[in-house]
Amino acid sequence: MVQSISLSLPESITSSTGVRVKVVALFKTLGTLTLLLIALPFNAFIMLISLLWGIVQFPKKAVVGAHQQTILVSGAKMTKALQLARCFHAAGHRVILIEGHKYWLSGHRFSKAVSRFYTVPAPEEDPQAYIQALVEIVKKEKVDVYVPVCSPVASYYDSLAKPPLSEYCEVFHFDADITKMLDDKFAFTDQARSLGLSVPKSFKITDPQQVINFDFSQETRKYILKSISYDSVRRLNLTKLPCDTSEETAAFVNSLPISPEKPWIMQEFIPGKELCTHSTVRDGELRLHCCSNSSAFQINYENVENPQIREWVQHFVKSLALTGQVSFDFIQAEDGTVYAIECNPRTHSAITMFYNHPGVADAYFGKTPLAAPLEPLTSSKPTYFIYHEIWRLTGIRSWKQFQTSVNTLVRGTDAVYSLNDPIPFLTLHHWQIPLLLLKNLQELKGWVKIDFNIGKLVELGGD
C-alpha cells in the first residue's frame, strides 16, 4: 500500500517523507547507541567480577564425554543457539557454531562453549553455496551431528541440505516435505485436523477480494489474517475481522501484500490464553518438552504444566514419526480446549528454560527411549532479557506495574548471562547490537525495534 500511494504523490512530498524517515532513523539510532555506551561500564564490571570469581573458585576441569561428538549448531546470533551450545558443551561435546555472513559479529561466538565459529552464505540468496559451505565445514571439522537453530527463512534450506549432509553426519532436522508442511500455517492446520486434533477454522487467502466477499454474518467468532510466509513486523498485527464497517475491512485487507505468490491465512480468533512450546523429538518420541505463556513479542519464559498441550504434541509428533525440533503456538479456550494455531519447524527460545538441566544433550543424541519427556527442572527460574526489562521500566505508569517488573527481575534469571560463561553477555549487548546499529546508521534505513533474544534489528522487509 505504501508503494502504491508514494507513486501517486508529488516528488516534493515523497522526498520530504524520505528525509523525515532518515532523520528519525538517525536520532533513534544515535540515541540507542548512547544508551548502550552508558551501560557498557556496568556490563563490563559484571563480566570482570564473574571472570575473577571463576578464577577464585578454581573452576572444574572441562567435561569430556565418554562418547564425545562434534556438534554443528547454526543460528549463532540467537540466544537459543547459545543455550544449546552450552548444554552440549556441558555434556562433554565439542560445539562448532555457524551463522550467515551478515552476522559475522555474533557475540555468542566468544562463549567458552564454542570451539570454532564459521560464517556461511545466506541460503535464500544462494542455496547451493549455502549447502556447499555446510558440507565443507562438516567435512573439515569431522562433525557428527548437525543441529540447525533455524531462522524462519533458513528452516526449509536446512531441509534441502539434509540429503548431501547425511553422507557425512546426522542431520537433526525434518525432510523438506515435512518442513514445508509444518511451516505452512494452512497446510499444518489441515494436517492436524486430519489427525483429529483441535485447530481453529481456517481459510487460505490468495486475493483480498476473498476476505471482502466473505460472509462473516454466519460466523460466531472474529477472524485474523496472518502471512503464511514469515513476516517479522506484520505478524504482530492482530486486527480482528470484520472491522466496524465493510469499507474499513476492505481498506485493511487491501493494505496487505496478499497474492497467489504470497498467500495468507484467515483464521478464526479464539479468545483464551496464549501458550507456546518447544519440543525435541526423535522417531516420533517426545524427548524434551516445555510450555510457556506466550505473547506477540515473546521475551519471557516460565514453564507451565499443561497436560492437554503435551498430549496434543505427543499425538501429533508420534503420528508423523517426526525427528527434529518443533514448536507450537496454542490458544487454550475458556472451556479448557487447546487449539494449535500454528507450528514452526525449528528451535523455540523457550529452550532457555533448560539452562540448568544436565540431560538436554542426551535428549537430543541419546538413542535409548526416555521414561518421560524432559521438562525444565523445578529449580529453574523464569528467563528474561535484562535490557528488555530495563526498557520496560520506562513505560511504568503505576506502583503495581513497578512491582510486577521488580518481581520479574527478582524471580527470574537473564537468558544470556552465565556466571561460568559471562563474555557473551558483554559481546551481545556491546558488540553485536552496536555493530548492527552502526551499519544501519550508515544506510539510515530505520528499524522497528531491537530484539536482544534473536540478536538483530527488526526492520521492515528484514530477515
C-alpha positions in Angstrom: 0.0 0.0 0.0 2.8 2.4 0.9 4.4 1.9 -2.5 1.2 2.4 -4.5 0.5 5.7 -2.6 4.0 7.0 -3.0 3.8 6.6 -6.7 0.9 8.9 -6.9 2.3 11.7 -4.7 4.3 14.7 -5.9 8.0 14.2 -5.9 8.5 17.0 -3.3 6.2 15.2 -0.8 7.8 11.8 -1.2 11.2 13.5 -1.0 10.3 15.2 2.3 8.9 11.9 3.6 12.1 10.1 2.8 14.1 12.8 4.6 11.9 12.6 7.7 12.4 8.9 7.9 16.2 9.2 7.6 16.2 12.0 10.3 14.1 9.8 12.7 16.4 6.8 12.0 19.5 9.0 12.7 18.3 10.2 16.1 16.8 6.9 17.1 20.0 5.0 16.3 22.3 7.6 17.8 20.2 7.7 21.0 20.2 3.9 21.3 24.0 3.8 20.8 24.4 6.4 23.5 22.3 4.4 26.0 24.3 1.2 25.2 27.6 3.2 25.7 26.3 4.4 29.1 25.5 0.8 30.1 28.9 -0.5 28.9 30.9 0.1 32.1 28.3 -1.6 34.3 28.2 -4.6 31.9 32.0 -4.8 31.7 32.2 -4.7 35.6 29.8 -7.6 35.9 31.8 -9.6 33.4 35.1 -8.8 35.2 33.7 -9.8 38.6 32.4 -13.1 37.0 35.7 -13.9 35.4 37.6 -13.2 38.7 35.0 -15.3 40.6 35.7 -18.2 38.2 39.5 -17.9 38.9 39.0 -17.8 42.7 36.7 -20.8 42.6 39.2 -22.9 40.8 36.9 -24.0 38.0 36.4 -27.6 37.4 38.2 -29.3 34.6 36.2 -29.3 31.3 34.0 -32.4 31.0 34.9 -34.8 28.2 32.1 -37.2 27.5 32.8 -41.0 27.1 31.3 -40.7 23.6 32.3 -37.1 22.8 30.8 -35.9 19.5 31.4 -32.8 17.4 28.1 -30.9 17.1 27.5 -28.2 14.5 24.9 -25.6 15.6 23.6 -22.9 13.4 21.9 -19.6 14.3 24.8 -18.1 16.2 23.2 -14.7 16.6 20.3 -16.1 18.6 20.2 -16.9 22.4 18.7 -20.3 21.7 21.8 -21.4 19.8 24.0 -20.2 22.7 21.8 -22.2 25.1 22.1 -25.4 23.1 25.9 -24.9 22.7 26.3 -24.5 26.5 24.1 -27.6 27.1 26.1 -29.7 24.6 29.5 -28.4 25.9 28.5 -29.2 29.5 27.8 -32.8 28.5 31.4 -33.1 27.1 30.7 -32.5 23.4 32.6 -30.2 21.0 30.5 -27.4 19.5 31.0 -25.6 16.2 28.8 -22.5 15.8 27.8 -21.0 12.4 25.9 -18.0 11.2 25.3 -16.1 8.0 27.9 -13.7 6.7 25.7 -10.7 7.8 26.0 -11.8 11.4 29.8 -12.4 11.5 29.7 -10.1 14.5 27.8 -12.7 16.7 28.6 -12.1 20.3 27.9 -15.7 21.2 30.9 -16.9 19.2 33.0 -15.8 22.2 31.3 -18.3 24.5 33.7 -20.8 26.1 31.2 -23.5 24.9 32.1 -22.7 21.3 35.2 -24.5 19.8 35.1 -22.9 16.3 33.0 -20.3 14.5 32.2 -20.0 10.8 30.0 -17.8 8.6 28.1 -19.1 5.6 26.2 -17.6 2.6 22.6 -16.6 3.1 20.6 -19.6 1.9 17.8 -17.6 0.4 20.3 -15.8 -1.8 22.4 -18.8 -2.9 21.1 -22.1 -1.7 23.8 -24.2 -3.4 26.6 -22.0 -2.0 25.0 -22.4 1.5 24.7 -26.2 1.2 28.3 -26.4 -0.1 29.6 -24.3 2.8 27.8 -26.6 5.3 29.3 -29.7 3.6 32.8 -28.2 3.7 32.5 -27.3 7.4 31.1 -30.8 8.3 34.0 -32.5 6.5 36.7 -30.2 7.8 35.6 -30.4 11.4 34.5 -34.0 11.3 31.0 -33.1 12.5 28.9 -36.0 13.9 25.6 -34.2 14.2 24.2 -31.0 12.7 21.5 -29.3 14.8 20.0 -26.4 12.9 18.8 -23.5 15.1 17.0 -22.0 12.1 15.7 -18.6 11.3 12.2 -18.8 9.7 13.8 -18.4 6.3 16.5 -21.0 6.8 14.5 -23.9 8.0 13.5 -25.1 4.5 17.0 -24.7 3.2 18.4 -26.8 6.0 16.0 -29.5 4.9 17.3 -29.2 1.4 20.8 -29.6 2.8 19.9 -32.7 4.7 20.5 -35.3 1.9 24.0 -34.1 1.0 25.0 -33.6 4.6 23.6 -37.0 5.6 26.5 -38.6 3.7 28.9 -37.2 6.4 26.8 -36.7 9.6 23.4 -37.0 11.2 21.1 -34.0 10.5 18.7 -33.4 13.4 16.1 -31.8 11.2 13.0 -32.7 9.1 12.9 -33.7 5.5 11.9 -30.9 3.1 8.3 -32.0 2.5 7.7 -32.2 6.3 9.3 -28.8 6.9 7.2 -27.2 4.1 4.0 -28.6 5.5 4.8 -27.6 9.1 5.8 -24.1 8.1 2.7 -23.5 6.0 0.1 -22.3 8.5 -2.8 -23.5 6.4 -1.3 -26.9 5.5 -0.4 -27.5 9.1 -3.9 -26.9 10.3 -5.2 -29.2 7.7 -2.8 -31.9 8.8 -3.6 -31.6 12.4 -7.4 -31.6 11.7 -6.9 -34.9 9.7 -5.4 -36.4 12.8 -8.4 -35.5 14.9 -6.6 -32.7 16.7 -8.2 -29.3 17.6 -7.3 -26.3 15.4 -9.2 -23.1 14.6 -11.3 -22.8 11.5 -9.0 -21.5 8.7 -9.1 -20.3 5.1 -6.3 -19.9 2.6 -6.4 -16.3 1.1 -4.7 -15.5 -2.2 -6.7 -12.5 -3.1 -8.0 -9.6 -0.8 -11.4 -10.0 -2.5 -11.9 -13.4 -0.8 -12.0 -11.7 2.5 -14.1 -8.7 1.3 -16.7 -11.2 -0.1 -16.6 -13.5 2.9 -20.0 -13.8 4.8 -18.9 -13.0 8.4 -22.6 -12.9 9.4 -22.6 -16.8 9.5 -19.6 -16.9 12.0 -19.8 -16.8 15.8 -16.2 -15.6 16.2 -14.0 -12.9 14.7 -11.1 -13.7 12.4 -7.5 -12.5 12.0 -5.2 -12.5 9.0 -1.6 -13.9 9.1 1.0 -14.1 6.4 1.8 -17.8 5.6 5.4 -16.8 5.0 7.3 -15.3 7.9 6.8 -11.5 8.4 8.7 -10.2 11.4 6.7 -6.9 11.5 3.1 -7.7 10.3 3.0 -10.9 12.4 2.3 -8.5 15.4 -0.8 -7.1 13.7 -3.9 -8.9 15.1 -6.6 -6.7 13.6 -10.0 -8.5 14.1 -12.2 -9.1 11.1 -14.7 -7.9 10.2 -13.9 -4.3 11.1 -16.7 -1.9 12.1 -17.6 -1.2 8.5 -17.2 -3.0 5.3 -15.2 0.0 4.0 -12.7 -0.4 6.9 -12.5 -4.1 6.3 -11.7 -3.6 2.6 -9.2 -0.8 3.3 -7.3 -3.0 5.9 -7.3 -6.1 3.7 -6.2 -4.2 0.6 -3.3 -2.7 2.6 -1.7 -6.2 3.0 0.6 -7.8 0.4 -1.8 -10.7 -0.4 -1.3 -12.6 -3.7 -1.2 -16.1 -5.1 2.6 -15.9 -4.7 2.3 -14.7 -1.1 -0.8 -16.3 0.4 -2.2 -15.5 3.8 -4.4 -17.5 6.2 -7.6 -16.1 7.6 -8.0 -17.9 10.9 -10.8 -18.0 13.5 -9.8 -15.9 16.5 -10.5 -17.9 19.6 -10.4 -15.9 22.9 -8.3 -17.5 25.6 -4.8 -18.0 27.0 -1.9 -17.9 24.6 0.9 -20.5 25.1 4.0 -21.6 23.2 6.0 -24.8 23.3 9.4 -26.2 22.3 9.7 -30.0 21.7 12.7 -32.1 20.8 11.5 -35.4 19.1 13.2 -38.5 17.7 11.4 -41.1 15.7 8.1 -39.8 17.0 9.2 -39.9 20.6 8.7 -36.7 22.6 12.1 -36.5 24.4 12.2 -32.9 25.6 9.2 -30.5 26.1 8.4 -27.2 27.7 5.5 -24.9 27.6 5.2 -21.2 28.5 2.7 -18.4 28.5 3.1 -16.5 25.2 2.6 -13.1 23.6 3.1 -11.4 20.3 6.6 -10.3 21.2 7.9 -13.1 23.3 10.9 -12.4 25.6 9.8 -14.0 28.9 9.7 -17.7 29.5 8.4 -19.6 32.6 7.4 -23.3 32.4 3.7 -24.0 32.7 2.4 -27.5 33.3 -0.3 -28.2 30.7 -1.1 -31.9 30.2 -3.6 -31.2 27.4 -0.9 -29.4 25.3 1.7 -32.1 26.0 -0.8 -34.8 24.9 -1.7 -32.8 21.8 2.0 -32.5 20.8 2.7 -36.2 21.6 -0.2 -37.3 19.4 1.0 -35.1 16.5 4.7 -36.0 16.5 4.1 -39.7 17.0 1.5 -39.8 14.2 4.1 -38.3 11.8 7.1 -40.1 13.3 9.0 -36.8 13.5 12.7 -36.3 14.2 13.9 -32.8 14.9 12.9 -29.7 16.8 9.4 -28.3 16.6 7.5 -25.5 18.4 3.8 -24.8 18.5 1.6 -21.8 19.4 -1.6 -22.6 21.2 -4.8 -21.0 22.5 -6.5 -22.5 25.5 -10.2 -21.5 25.4 -12.3 -20.8 28.4 -13.7 -24.4 28.3 -10.1 -25.8 28.6 -9.9 -27.0 25.0 -6.4 -26.3 23.4 -6.2 -25.2 19.8 -2.9 -25.2 17.9 -2.8 -22.0 15.9 0.5 -22.5 14.1 3.6 -24.6 14.0 7.3 -23.7 13.5 9.7 -26.5 12.5 12.6 -25.1 14.4 14.0 -24.4 17.9 12.0 -22.1 20.1 13.6 -19.6 22.5 11.7 -21.4 25.3 14.7 -23.8 25.3 16.4 -21.2 27.5 14.4 -22.6 30.4 16.7 -25.7 30.3 19.7 -23.5 31.2 20.5 -25.7 34.3 19.2 -29.1 33.1 22.0 -31.7 32.7 20.0 -34.0 30.4 19.5 -31.8 27.3 22.3 -33.4 25.2 21.0 -36.9 25.9 17.5 -35.8 24.9 19.0 -34.8 21.5 21.5 -37.5 20.9 20.6 -40.5 23.1 19.2 -43.5 21.4 17.6 -45.1 24.4 13.9 -44.2 24.9 13.1 -42.0 27.9 10.6 -42.9 30.6 9.1 -39.4 30.1 10.0 -36.2 28.2 12.5 -34.0 29.9 11.0 -30.8 31.2 12.6 -27.8 32.9 13.8 -28.5 36.4 11.6 -27.4 39.2 14.5 -25.4 40.5 14.9 -23.4 37.2 13.9 -19.8 37.2 11.9 -18.0 34.6 14.2 -16.5 31.9 14.2 -12.9 30.6 16.4 -10.5 28.8 17.7 -7.8 31.1 17.9 -5.0 28.6 14.3 -5.6 27.5 13.3 -5.5 31.2 15.2 -2.2 31.8 13.5 -0.7 28.7 10.1 -1.7 30.1 10.8 0.4 33.2 10.4 3.5 31.1 6.8 2.6 30.4 5.8 2.1 34.0 2.8 4.3 35.0 1.7 2.8 38.3 3.1 1.2 41.5 1.5 -2.1 40.5 3.4 -2.1 37.2 6.6 -1.3 39.1 6.1 -4.2 41.5 5.5 -6.6 38.5 8.7 -5.5 36.9 10.7 -5.9 40.1 9.2 -9.3 40.7 10.2 -10.4 37.2 13.8 -9.5 37.8 13.9 -11.0 41.3 12.2 -14.3 40.5 13.9 -14.9 37.1 17.4 -15.0 35.5 18.8 -13.5 32.4 18.8 -15.9 29.5 22.2 -14.8 28.2 24.2 -14.2 31.4 26.0 -17.2 33.0 28.5 -16.9 35.8 30.6 -19.6 34.2 30.4 -18.1 30.7 29.9 -14.3 31.1 31.6 -13.0 28.0 28.5 -13.4 25.6 26.5 -11.2 27.9 29.0 -8.4 27.2 29.6 -9.1 23.5 25.9 -9.4 22.6 24.9 -6.1 24.1 28.1 -4.1 23.4 29.5 -5.7 20.2 26.8 -7.5 18.2 24.0 -5.0 18.6 26.1 -1.8 18.4 27.7 -3.0 15.2 24.3 -3.7 13.7 23.2 -0.2 14.7 26.3 1.3 13.2 25.7 -0.5 9.9 22.1 0.8 10.0 23.4 4.3 10.7 25.5 4.2 7.5 22.4 3.4 5.5 19.8 5.3 7.6 17.3 2.6 6.9 15.3 2.8 10.1 14.2 -0.1 12.3 11.2 -1.1 14.4 12.9 -2.5 17.5 15.9 -4.3 18.8 15.4 -8.0 19.6 18.2 -9.0 22.0 16.8 -12.5 22.1 17.2 -13.1 18.4 20.2 -10.8 18.2 19.0 -8.5 15.4 17.3 -5.3 14.5 13.7 -5.9 13.4 13.3 -4.0 10.1 10.6 -3.7 7.6 11.4 -6.2 4.9 14.2 -7.6 7.1 15.3 -11.2 7.7 
